[in-house]
Amino acid sequence: MLTTDQVTALHFDSCRTCQIRLRQHSGLLDRFRYARTGGGGDPWSWVIGLHGGRYLAGP
């Protein structure tokens, strides 16, 4: 599990570019974020999705 900021730091120059690229891989990746008390939420966290798990498992 990595946050958008962590993925940006590892592979991208721009946070916006990172967000766009991550969303293009729907199914391979899933995202979620924890709600904060008082409103708002933590940064998006990215995990392997259903299709990503199937891909990693192989035939």
N, C-alpha and C positions, 0 to 999 in steps of 0.2 A: 504494500500500500504506500503510495506516494501522493503528496499534495501537488497541485498545479505549480506552485512556486518551486518545489523540489525538482520536478520534471523540467521546468524552464531552466533552472540553474545547471542541470546536467546536459541538456541537449539543444537549447534554443537561445537566441539573442533577445527575443521579445516574448513577453507573457501572452500577448494577444495571438501571436502566431502559434504558440504552444496550445492555447485553448482551442483554436480552430482545428489544428491537427488532431488533437485528442478526441474531439467530438466527431471527427470524420471516421473514427474507428468504433462506431457504436456496434455493440454485439461482442467485439473483441475485448472492449474495456467497458466497465461500469463505473459510475461516479456516485458519490453520496457526500453529504456533509452533516455534521452534528449541529443541532440547534443550540443557540446560546440563551441562557435565561435572560429575560429582558428584551428579547428580540434579536434578530440577525442570525448569523450562522458562522461556523468556522469555514476555512477555505475548502474547496472541493477536494476530496480524496479519490484517487483512482485505483481500481483493482481489476484483476483479470475477470472478464465477463464470461458468459456461458459459452459463446463461440470460441473465445480465446482459450478457455480450458479444454475444449474439445480439440482445438488445434494443437495445443501442447501435449495432449494425451496421445496424439497420433492415431493411426488406423487400428 
